[in-house]
Amino acid sequence: MNRFFTQQQALLDELLPLNITHTLQVCLLNNQVLQFLLQKSLELPSEIHYYTRLQQHTPSLLYYSLMTFHILLPAKTRFLRLKLKHLYSVYDALAHCIGFLMFDDLAQKAHKLLLLSPLSLDQKQAQLDLLTHASLLKIHKVLSSFIDFFNLDDPSQPFKLQDISQISSSLQLLHSQELLRLNLPLTFTKIRQNYYKPNRWVRSWIPLVLGSIGTYALVSRASLLYKSLTFTLTEFNRTLFEFFKGWILEPCFKIYETVRYRESKLRIMGASTLTSDLNSLERMVLDFAKDAGKLSPDTDISMLSEQIRSGDLTLVLESYEQDMKTPVQSVFTGKLIRPLLIQIQKAKVDAALALSALDSLLRSNELNFSLMALLPVLAITGISIRWLMIRLRSLRGITQRSSVKGIKSSLREIERILNQYPHTSTAITFETRGYLLMQIVYLNRLGMYLRRVHQFAYQQDVKELERLFEDEWTIAQVYKRCIKSLGIRNV
């Protein structure tokens, strides 16, 4: 609600030269009370969520029972329901008080009366005194009713504003200022002690005791465990170093070399192996053809070499077929051994050709293989680091995930309230106005924990929600835009 208080300050600056000190003091007091109550209202959602989670989560309830020395779970469940009932009473009382103070805008009325009204000066002063006294009476009524209500032993009844006796404006102003300065903070101190969750020391005494016992046992045996701990830490550091070096840094460097220098590291066979095998096969077939008398003077040697390189061994196979007719004789004379050896060389060349094709496939996809090996490691590392950062942030308070959950809940509450007031219906009551104002202030606070890419659009939406108190602004459009800009679903 920075926009509201900025407008109030601008109106007060315009009224300052008019010498209406008493009215300005009442306006400032009204703003101070509003700011104080709104600030305290920001504490309630987390407290309500704490006790609601205890009711729904049995392990947390068991821990809470041990923490507060209440072992009987049925009694503790009734106790938690009573806590929640009192917290909702505080919430309702704050909504009544805030809405009641917002309903009467003394600064705006004084501005219209003194600067825009055609009345005479005496008439303006008389009406201004009436307005000031009425506004001061409302402030005193709010403060007295709130303080008296929560000074009761069991404030379980619905909150109502009490009637108070009228006194002079100066005495009433002093009394209201004293209530704001002394009694109201003491009342919230009592509320915090009675209804809020236990303080940090009470919530942490079990981990502190167990941690102290464990630390004492560890320190007492430190001399015996020193070498083991040192070895464990050294090996842990070495494991982390080797992990980042072998699975992240080296693959990244290999990808850089592949992209920058186009050097292929994936290879099954050498670059010259296939050439040497083909040349050897060519020589073996040509020599065999010469020795067997298969070559005539008119034979084109170059064409024959090309046929051999393409895998055509007709000359060898024809001789092999003839020798197979007399296999025993051909074996002893050696005519069958030589074609067999040439065919073995041909099989070796065929295998080399297949491996060469596989090498070509590996070279063309080397970058893909490198990225496929690196990306899962980077994903696991990134997820682990993000999880660790979320855990560390959760120790400090509200996280981005919890803020989104709070925003969804608050938007749902705003829509639920406004659905009771159609666009053409009567004006919203001051109690409902107080509920809406508290929700909008809470939305404004939760926006601080969103990602920066969402914060600007989110703040624009919250400012449009603030206009609800000036005109009949429908919530549906802003609600849907908030859901869309935050990437969350309506659940």
Summary of the structure (lengths in Angstrom):
residues: 491
radius of gyration: 43.4
end to end distance: 26.7
largest distance: 144.3
contacts: 1306
relative contact order: 0.07
helix: 80%
strand: 0%
